[in-house]
Amino acid sequence: MMDGTYVLSNWYDPQGRIRTFACRATRVSPFRMMVEAPVVGRVGDSLTSYFQDFGNLEGTISDTMTGGLLLELEMTRSMRAKLAEKLTWLEKKKKDPGSVSDARKNPRFVPKASQSTVTLADGSIHGCFIIDVSMSGVAVSARVQPPVGTPLAVGACVGRVNRHLPDGFAVKFVNEKSRDELNRFITRTALVCAAKQGGQ
């Protein structure tokens, strides 16, 4: 799995600027890519993604599902060959990752499930994609972008928006959570959201 960002050609913010969302590639080949994402778009939509190891990848959405999409990559034969080489290199690197330490007080990690919900004070529920999470807060990407200071819940974890990110926003929890609590509660209402989206 690999974290990145993406833009859809027809999604803009209130100021008329194209929106950037966070995403996670779960499967990548030189021809297509499975992506977990907060806004999936429609079949036929063009999408441009960016991943640190791959750079920009452009393509067309060929299939969608709740919280994810299948992207058919558009590239030349030489670009596909380079991507294939990169994927082989990354696979070798994955087998011997080395030790990486995190000096933060509360190291961030990616929870077992990436889809959750944001519940605002007015009771409205919005699907969201979890970028990463720590004991003290969570970073998410969603259709909505609440103002800094907004009280809300991500899954069943209550907090306030404490800053905006290029591809989403960060929430500071009212109370710190253990890793086990986060895996249980941060995606607690995701199924509710999936049911609502299916009825739209």
Accessible surface in RSA format (square Angstrom, percent):
REM  Atomic radii and reference values for relative SASA: ProtOr
REM  Chains: A
REM  Algorithm: Lee & Richards
REM  Probe-radius: 1.40
REM  Slices: 20
REM RES _ NUM      All-atoms   Total-Side   Main-Chain    Non-polar    All polar
REM                ABS   REL    ABS   REL    ABS   REL    ABS   REL    ABS   REL
RES MET A   1   156.93  81.3  94.00  62.2  62.93 149.8  87.70  74.6  69.24  91.7
RES MET A   2    42.75  22.1  38.14  25.2   4.61  11.0  42.54  36.2   0.21   0.3
RES ASP A   3    71.75  50.3  54.59  54.3  17.16  40.6  28.98  68.2  42.77  42.7
RES GLY A   4    13.22  16.3   0.00   N/A  13.22  16.3   9.00  24.7   4.22   9.4
RES THR A   5    39.30  28.0  39.22  39.8   0.08   0.2  26.31  35.3  12.99  19.6
RES TYR A   6     3.73   1.7   1.15   0.7   2.58   6.7   3.73   2.8   0.00   0.0
RES VAL A   7    37.23  24.5  36.56  33.1   0.67   1.6  36.56  31.8   0.67   1.8
RES LEU A   8     0.00   0.0   0.00   0.0   0.00   0.0   0.00   0.0   0.00   0.0
RES SER A   9    60.77  51.4  45.18  60.3  15.59  35.9  36.09  76.9  24.68  34.6
RES ASN A  10    66.16  45.6  44.41  42.9  21.76  52.4  31.53  75.9  34.63  33.5
RES TRP A  11    64.98  26.1  63.86  30.9   1.12   2.6  56.66  30.2   8.32  13.5
RES TYR A  12   125.53  58.6 100.80  57.3  24.73  64.4  67.00  50.4  58.53  72.1
RES ASP A  13    24.75  17.3  17.43  17.3   7.32  17.3   7.88  18.6  16.87  16.8
RES PRO A  14   132.07  96.3  87.15  79.4  44.92 163.3 100.54  83.0  31.53 196.0
RES GLN A  15   124.89  69.8  89.92  65.7  34.98  83.3  47.48 101.1  77.41  58.7
RES GLY A  16    51.57  63.6   0.00   N/A  51.57  63.6  29.95  82.2  21.62  48.4
RES ARG A  17   152.77  64.1 147.45  75.2   5.32  12.7  70.54  96.4  82.23  49.8
RES ILE A  18    78.36  44.6  61.88  46.1  16.48  39.7  61.88  44.6  16.48  44.7
RES ARG A  19    32.37  13.6  30.49  15.5   1.88   4.5  12.13  16.6  20.25  12.3
RES THR A  20    43.63  31.0  37.76  38.3   5.87  14.0  16.55  22.2  27.08  40.9
RES PHE A  21     0.03   0.0   0.03   0.0   0.00   0.0   0.03   0.0   0.00   0.0
RES ALA A  22     2.42   2.2   2.42   3.7   0.00   0.0   2.42   3.4   0.00   0.0
RES CYS A  23     1.48   1.1   0.39   0.4   1.10   2.6   0.00   0.0   1.48   1.6
RES ARG A  24     5.17   2.2   5.17   2.6   0.00   0.0   3.16   4.3   2.01   1.2
RES ALA A  25     1.94   1.8   0.10   0.2   1.84   4.2   0.10   0.1   1.84   4.9
RES THR A  26    46.15  32.8  26.12  26.5  20.03  47.7  19.55  26.3  26.60  40.2
RES ARG A  27   182.43  76.6 175.56  89.5   6.87  16.4  53.52  73.1 128.91  78.1
RES VAL A  28    39.00  25.7  10.73   9.7  28.27  68.1  11.92  10.4  27.08  73.4
RES SER A  29    37.66  31.8  36.07  48.1   1.59   3.7  35.41  75.4   2.25   3.2
RES PRO A  30    30.37  22.1  30.37  27.7   0.00   0.0  30.37  25.1   0.00   0.0
RES PHE A  31   111.98  56.0 109.63  67.9   2.34   6.1 109.63  66.5   2.34   6.7
RES ARG A  32   113.11  47.5 111.66  56.9   1.44   3.4  29.71  40.6  83.40  50.5
RES MET A  33     1.00   0.5   0.00   0.0   0.99   2.4   1.00   0.8   0.00   0.0
RES MET A  34    60.55  31.4  60.27  39.9   0.28   0.7  51.01  43.4   9.54  12.6
RES VAL A  35     5.86   3.9   3.61   3.3   2.24   5.4   4.36   3.8   1.50   4.1
RES GLU A  36    49.32  28.3  49.32  37.3   0.00   0.0  14.61  28.3  34.72  28.3
RES ALA A  37     0.04   0.0   0.00   0.0   0.04   0.1   0.00   0.0   0.04   0.1
RES PRO A  38    12.67   9.2   0.09   0.1  12.58  45.7   1.29   1.1  11.38  70.7
RES VAL A  39     0.58   0.4   0.48   0.4   0.10   0.2   0.58   0.5   0.00   0.0
RES VAL A  40    32.06  21.1  31.44  28.5   0.62   1.5  31.44  27.3   0.62   1.7
RES GLY A  41    19.38  23.9   0.00   N/A  19.38  23.9   7.31  20.1  12.08  27.0
RES ARG A  42   156.99  65.9 153.68  78.3   3.31   7.9  68.56  93.7  88.43  53.6
RES VAL A  43    95.67  63.0  71.44  64.7  24.23  58.4  71.44  62.1  24.23  65.7
RES GLY A  44    50.45  62.2   0.00   N/A  50.45  62.2  27.44  75.3  23.00  51.5
RES ASP A  45    19.99  14.0  15.90  15.8   4.10   9.7   4.35  10.2  15.64  15.6
RES SER A  46    56.99  48.2  53.75  71.7   3.24   7.5  38.61  82.2  18.38  25.8
RES LEU A  47     4.75   2.6   1.44   1.0   3.31   8.3   2.88   2.0   1.87   5.0
RES THR A  48    47.91  34.1  45.46  46.1   2.45   5.8  22.61  30.4  25.29  38.2
RES SER A  49     1.86   1.6   0.93   1.2   0.93   2.1   1.86   4.0   0.00   0.0
RES TYR A  50   107.16  50.0 106.87  60.8   0.29   0.7  74.90  56.3  32.26  39.8
RES PHE A  51     0.15   0.1   0.00   0.0   0.15   0.4   0.15   0.1   0.00   0.0
RES GLN A  52   158.60  88.7 136.68  99.9  21.92  52.2  39.57  84.2 119.03  90.3
RES ASP A  53    45.40  31.8  36.82  36.7   8.57  20.3   2.63   6.2  42.77  42.7
RES PHE A  54    30.36  15.2   1.43   0.9  28.93  75.3   7.41   4.5  22.95  65.7
RES GLY A  55    23.37  28.8   0.00   N/A  23.37  28.8  21.75  59.7   1.62   3.6
RES ASN A  56   102.03  70.4  79.80  77.1  22.22  53.5  15.31  36.8  86.72  83.8
RES LEU A  57     8.67   4.8   7.93   5.7   0.74   1.9   8.67   6.1   0.00   0.0
RES GLU A  58    95.70  54.9  92.48  70.0   3.22   7.7  17.33  33.5  78.37  64.0
RES GLY A  59     1.63   2.0   0.00   N/A   1.63   2.0   0.00   0.0   1.63   3.6
RES THR A  60    41.74  29.7  41.73  42.3   0.01   0.0  31.16  41.9  10.58  16.0
RES ILE A  61     1.30   0.7   0.00   0.0   1.30   3.1   0.00   0.0   1.30   3.5
RES SER A  62    44.53  37.6  23.08  30.8  21.45  49.4  26.62  56.7  17.90  25.1
RES ASP A  63    68.64  48.1  68.64  68.3   0.00   0.0   9.51  22.4  59.12  59.0
RES THR A  64    46.16  32.8  29.45  29.9  16.72  39.8   1.15   1.5  45.01  68.0
RES MET A  65    78.13  40.5  64.68  42.8  13.46  32.0  76.44  65.0   1.69   2.2
RES THR A  66    88.64  63.0  57.74  58.5  30.91  73.7  35.99  48.3  52.66  79.6
RES GLY A  67    11.35  14.0   0.00   N/A  11.35  14.0   4.84  13.3   6.51  14.6
RES GLY A  68     4.78   5.9   0.00   N/A   4.78   5.9   4.78  13.1   0.00   0.0
RES LEU A  69     0.11   0.1   0.11   0.1   0.00   0.0   0.11   0.1   0.00   0.0
RES LEU A  70    35.84  20.0  35.84  25.6   0.00   0.0  35.84  25.2   0.00   0.0
RES LEU A  71     0.00   0.0   0.00   0.0   0.00   0.0   0.00   0.0   0.00   0.0
RES GLU A  72    51.62  29.6  51.62  39.1   0.00   0.0  33.91  65.6  17.72  14.5
RES LEU A  73     7.03   3.9   0.00   0.0   7.03  17.7   0.00   0.0   7.03  18.9
RES GLU A  74    97.18  55.8  82.72  62.6  14.46  34.4  42.25  81.7  54.93  44.8
RES MET A  75    29.41  15.2   3.66   2.4  25.75  61.3  12.53  10.7  16.88  22.4
RES THR A  76    80.62  57.3  72.07  73.1   8.55  20.4  78.95 106.0   1.67   2.5
RES ARG A  77   215.96  90.7 204.56 104.3  11.40  27.1  82.04 112.1 133.92  81.2
RES SER A  78    70.42  59.5  61.16  81.6   9.26  21.3  46.34  98.7  24.08  33.7
RES MET A  79    89.58  46.4  85.71  56.7   3.87   9.2  68.68  58.4  20.90  27.7
RES ARG A  80    55.06  23.1  54.52  27.8   0.53   1.3  15.55  21.3  39.51  23.9
RES ALA A  81    52.17  48.0  42.97  66.3   9.20  20.9  50.93  71.7   1.24   3.3
RES LYS A  82   147.73  72.1 142.52  87.4   5.21  12.4  85.87  77.3  61.86  65.9
RES LEU A  83    11.36   6.3   7.17   5.1   4.19  10.5  10.81   7.6   0.55   1.5
RES ALA A  84    38.36  35.3  35.25  54.4   3.11   7.1  36.99  52.1   1.37   3.6
RES GLU A  85   122.59  70.4 113.23  85.7   9.36  22.3  46.62  90.2  75.97  62.0
RES LYS A  86    73.72  36.0  69.42  42.6   4.30  10.2  34.63  31.2  39.09  41.6
RES LEU A  87    39.28  21.9  34.00  24.3   5.28  13.3  34.34  24.1   4.95  13.3
RES THR A  88    76.60  54.5  70.60  71.6   5.99  14.3  50.10  67.3  26.50  40.1
RES TRP A  89   126.04  50.6 123.37  59.7   2.66   6.3  95.74  51.0  30.30  49.2
RES LEU A  90    25.15  14.0  21.56  15.4   3.59   9.0  21.85  15.3   3.29   8.9
RES GLU A  91    89.35  51.3  87.34  66.1   2.01   4.8  36.67  70.9  52.68  43.0
RES LYS A  92   140.63  68.6 132.05  81.0   8.58  20.4  79.96  72.0  60.67  64.6
RES LYS A  93   106.66  52.0  97.51  59.8   9.15  21.8  68.20  61.4  38.46  41.0
RES LYS A  94   143.89  70.2 126.78  77.8  17.11  40.7  87.98  79.2  55.91  59.6
RES LYS A  95   161.74  78.9 126.16  77.4  35.57  84.7  80.80  72.7  80.94  86.2
RES ASP A  96   116.94  81.9 102.48 102.0  14.46  34.2  29.19  68.7  87.74  87.5
RES PRO A  97    94.94  69.2  72.82  66.4  22.11  80.4  74.61  61.6  20.33 126.3
RES GLY A  98    53.68  66.2   0.00   N/A  53.68  66.2  39.00 107.0  14.68  32.9
RES SER A  99   120.91 102.2  83.60 111.6  37.32  86.0  55.46 118.1  65.45  91.7
RES VAL A 100   139.58  91.9 102.27  92.6  37.31  89.9 106.15  92.2  33.44  90.7
RES SER A 101   111.61  94.3  80.91 108.0  30.70  70.7  51.22 109.1  60.39  84.6
RES ASP A 102    70.72  49.5  44.39  44.2  26.33  62.2  27.05  63.7  43.66  43.5
RES ALA A 103   111.62 102.6  68.80 106.2  42.82  97.4  80.93 114.0  30.69  81.3
RES ARG A 104   138.67  58.2 122.01  62.2  16.66  39.7  46.58  63.7  92.08  55.8
RES LYS A 105   182.98  89.3 145.37  89.2  37.62  89.6 108.21  97.4  74.77  79.6
RES ASN A 106    21.89  15.1  15.50  15.0   6.39  15.4   3.97   9.6  17.92  17.3
RES PRO A 107    67.43  49.1  60.47  55.1   6.96  25.3  60.47  49.9   6.96  43.2
RES ARG A 108    66.04  27.7  44.61  22.7  21.43  51.0  11.75  16.1  54.29  32.9
RES PHE A 109    27.75  13.9  19.42  12.0   8.33  21.7  27.75  16.8   0.00   0.0
RES VAL A 110    58.84  38.7  38.97  35.3  19.88  47.9  38.97  33.9  19.88  53.9
RES PRO A 111     8.24   6.0   0.70   0.6   7.54  27.4   1.27   1.0   6.97  43.3
RES LYS A 112   186.77  91.1 143.05  87.8  43.72 104.1  99.06  89.2  87.71  93.4
RES ALA A 113    47.07  43.3  39.85  61.5   7.21  16.4  45.59  64.2   1.48   3.9
RES SER A 114    10.81   9.1   4.84   6.5   5.97  13.7   2.86   6.1   7.95  11.1
RES GLN A 115    46.46  26.0  45.54  33.3   0.92   2.2  35.61  75.8  10.85   8.2
RES SER A 116     2.65   2.2   0.00   0.0   2.65   6.1   0.00   0.0   2.65   3.7
RES THR A 117     0.00   0.0   0.00   0.0   0.00   0.0   0.00   0.0   0.00   0.0
RES VAL A 118     0.00   0.0   0.00   0.0   0.00   0.0   0.00   0.0   0.00   0.0
RES THR A 119    39.17  27.9  36.73  37.2   2.44   5.8  31.19  41.9   7.98  12.1
RES LEU A 120    36.82  20.5  31.74  22.7   5.08  12.8  32.35  22.7   4.47  12.0
RES ALA A 121    93.89  86.3  49.09  75.8  44.79 101.9  62.43  87.9  31.46  83.3
RES ASP A 122   118.73  83.2  75.44  75.1  43.28 102.4  51.51 121.2  67.22  67.0
RES GLY A 123    48.82  60.2   0.00   N/A  48.82  60.2  31.12  85.4  17.70  39.6
RES SER A 124    38.29  32.4  28.20  37.6  10.09  23.2  36.36  77.4   1.92   2.7
RES ILE A 125    50.89  29.0  34.93  26.0  15.95  38.5  34.93  25.2  15.95  43.3
RES HIS A 126    49.06  26.8  44.69  31.1   4.37  11.2  34.84  35.9  14.23  16.6
RES GLY A 127    15.28  18.8   0.00   N/A  15.28  18.8   6.90  18.9   8.38  18.8
RES CYS A 128     0.88   0.7   0.00   0.0   0.88   2.1   0.00   0.0   0.88   1.0
RES PHE A 129     1.10   0.5   1.10   0.7   0.00   0.0   1.10   0.7   0.00   0.0
RES ILE A 130     0.00   0.0   0.00   0.0   0.00   0.0   0.00   0.0   0.00   0.0
RES ILE A 131    28.90  16.4  28.50  21.2   0.39   0.9  28.65  20.6   0.25   0.7
RES ASP A 132    34.25  24.0  34.25  34.1   0.00   0.0   5.98  14.1  28.28  28.2
RES VAL A 133     0.00   0.0   0.00   0.0   0.00   0.0   0.00   0.0   0.00   0.0
RES SER A 134     2.13   1.8   2.03   2.7   0.11   0.2   0.47   1.0   1.67   2.3
RES MET A 135    78.44  40.6  78.18  51.7   0.25   0.6  49.47  42.1  28.96  38.4
RES SER A 136    25.00  21.1  23.76  31.7   1.24   2.9   6.26  13.3  18.74  26.3
RES GLY A 137     3.40   4.2   0.00   N/A   3.40   4.2   3.40   9.3   0.00   0.0
RES VAL A 138     0.22   0.1   0.00   0.0   0.22   0.5   0.00   0.0   0.22   0.6
RES ALA A 139     6.49   6.0   6.49  10.0   0.00   0.0   6.49   9.1   0.00   0.0
RES VAL A 140     0.00   0.0   0.00   0.0   0.00   0.0   0.00   0.0   0.00   0.0
RES SER A 141     0.09   0.1   0.09   0.1   0.00   0.0   0.00   0.0   0.09   0.1
RES ALA A 142     0.16   0.1   0.00   0.0   0.16   0.4   0.03   0.0   0.13   0.3
RES ARG A 143   115.60  48.5 103.06  52.5  12.53  29.8  36.60  50.0  79.00  47.9
RES VAL A 144    34.46  22.7  29.44  26.7   5.02  12.1  34.46  29.9   0.00   0.0
RES GLN A 145    73.48  41.1  49.27  36.0  24.21  57.6  30.56  65.0  42.92  32.6
RES PRO A 146     8.94   6.5   2.61   2.4   6.33  23.0   8.87   7.3   0.07   0.4
RES PRO A 147    93.98  68.5  90.33  82.3   3.64  13.2  93.98  77.6   0.00   0.0
RES VAL A 148    88.54  58.3  64.30  58.2  24.23  58.4  64.30  55.9  24.23  65.7
RES GLY A 149    33.26  41.0   0.00   N/A  33.26  41.0  28.25  77.5   5.01  11.2
RES THR A 150    29.27  20.8  24.18  24.5   5.09  12.1  22.02  29.6   7.25  11.0
RES PRO A 151    59.28  43.2  58.55  53.4   0.73   2.7  58.84  48.6   0.45   2.8
RES LEU A 152     8.40   4.7   0.00   0.0   8.40  21.1   7.52   5.3   0.89   2.4
RES ALA A 153    17.93  16.5  17.61  27.2   0.31   0.7  17.61  24.8   0.31   0.8
RES VAL A 154     0.00   0.0   0.00   0.0   0.00   0.0   0.00   0.0   0.00   0.0
RES GLY A 155     4.53   5.6   0.00   N/A   4.53   5.6   0.00   0.0   4.53  10.1
RES ALA A 156    38.98  35.8  14.03  21.7  24.95  56.8  21.14  29.8  17.85  47.3
RES CYS A 157     0.18   0.1   0.18   0.2   0.00   0.0   0.00   0.0   0.18   0.2
RES VAL A 158    82.04  54.0  78.96  71.5   3.08   7.4  78.96  68.6   3.08   8.4
RES GLY A 159     1.05   1.3   0.00   N/A   1.05   1.3   0.04   0.1   1.02   2.3
RES ARG A 160   131.06  55.0 130.58  66.6   0.47   1.1  42.88  58.6  88.17  53.4
RES VAL A 161     2.76   1.8   0.00   0.0   2.76   6.6   0.00   0.0   2.76   7.5
RES ASN A 162    67.46  46.5  46.80  45.2  20.65  49.7  23.15  55.7  44.31  42.8
RES ARG A 163   111.36  46.8 109.92  56.0   1.43   3.4  50.77  69.4  60.58  36.7
RES HIS A 164    83.81  45.8  59.89  41.6  23.93  61.2  38.98  40.2  44.83  52.2
RES LEU A 165    38.04  21.2  29.30  21.0   8.74  22.0  31.91  22.4   6.13  16.5
RES PRO A 166   128.12  93.4  97.55  88.9  30.58 111.1 111.27  91.9  16.85 104.7
RES ASP A 167    21.14  14.8  20.29  20.2   0.85   2.0   1.98   4.7  19.16  19.1
RES GLY A 168     2.60   3.2   0.00   N/A   2.60   3.2   0.57   1.6   2.03   4.5
RES PHE A 169     0.00   0.0   0.00   0.0   0.00   0.0   0.00   0.0   0.00   0.0
RES ALA A 170     2.02   1.9   2.02   3.1   0.00   0.0   2.02   2.8   0.00   0.0
RES VAL A 171     2.55   1.7   0.00   0.0   2.55   6.1   0.07   0.1   2.48   6.7
RES LYS A 172   117.75  57.4 113.37  69.6   4.38  10.4  76.74  69.1  41.02  43.7
RES PHE A 173    10.42   5.2   0.13   0.1  10.29  26.8   0.13   0.1  10.29  29.4
RES VAL A 174   102.72  67.6  71.22  64.5  31.50  75.9  78.72  68.4  24.00  65.1
RES ASN A 175    95.88  66.1  90.58  87.5   5.30  12.8  23.76  57.2  72.12  69.7
RES GLU A 176    92.19  52.9  66.54  50.3  25.64  61.1  34.34  66.4  57.85  47.2
RES LYS A 177    41.22  20.1  39.38  24.2   1.84   4.4   5.52   5.0  35.70  38.0
RES SER A 178    50.19  42.4  45.11  60.2   5.08  11.7  43.08  91.7   7.10   9.9
RES ARG A 179   141.10  59.2 136.68  69.7   4.42  10.5  52.87  72.3  88.23  53.5
RES ASP A 180    88.38  61.9  81.85  81.5   6.53  15.4  34.44  81.1  53.94  53.8
RES GLU A 181    59.80  34.3  59.72  45.2   0.08   0.2   7.45  14.4  52.36  42.7
RES LEU A 182     0.00   0.0   0.00   0.0   0.00   0.0   0.00   0.0   0.00   0.0
RES ASN A 183    34.93  24.1  18.43  17.8  16.50  39.7   6.51  15.7  28.43  27.5
RES ARG A 184   129.80  54.5 112.64  57.4  17.16  40.9  63.84  87.2  65.96  40.0
RES PHE A 185    52.49  26.3  52.49  32.5   0.00   0.0  52.49  31.8   0.00   0.0
RES ILE A 186     0.22   0.1   0.22   0.2   0.00   0.0   0.22   0.2   0.00   0.0
RES THR A 187    25.20  17.9  16.60  16.8   8.60  20.5   3.25   4.4  21.95  33.2
RES ARG A 188   152.73  64.1 125.98  64.2  26.74  63.7  30.69  41.9 122.04  74.0
RES THR A 189    36.18  25.7  36.08  36.6   0.10   0.2  36.18  48.6   0.00   0.0
RES ALA A 190    19.31  17.8  15.20  23.5   4.11   9.4  15.63  22.0   3.68   9.8
RES LEU A 191   150.04  83.6 144.69 103.5   5.35  13.5 145.07 101.9   4.98  13.4
RES VAL A 192    75.21  49.5  70.67  64.0   4.53  10.9  75.04  65.2   0.17   0.5
RES CYS A 193     9.49   7.2   9.36  10.4   0.13   0.3   1.63   4.1   7.86   8.5
RES ALA A 194    31.27  28.7  25.11  38.7   6.16  14.0  26.06  36.7   5.21  13.8
RES ALA A 195    75.18  69.1  50.38  77.7  24.80  56.4  63.23  89.0  11.95  31.7
RES LYS A 196   102.27  49.9  90.67  55.6  11.61  27.6  64.71  58.2  37.56  40.0
RES GLN A 197    62.33  34.9  50.24  36.7  12.09  28.8  24.05  51.2  38.28  29.0
RES GLY A 198    66.92  82.5   0.00   N/A  66.92  82.5  37.64 103.3  29.29  65.6
RES GLY A 199    71.54  88.2   0.00   N/A  71.54  88.2  37.05 101.7  34.49  77.3
RES GLN A 200   174.74  97.7 107.28  78.4  67.46 160.6  74.25 158.0 100.49  76.2
END  Absolute sums over single chains surface
CHAIN  1 A    11264.9       8985.6       2279.3       6324.6       4940.3
END  Absolute sums over all chains
TOTAL         11264.9       8985.6       2279.3       6324.6       4940.3
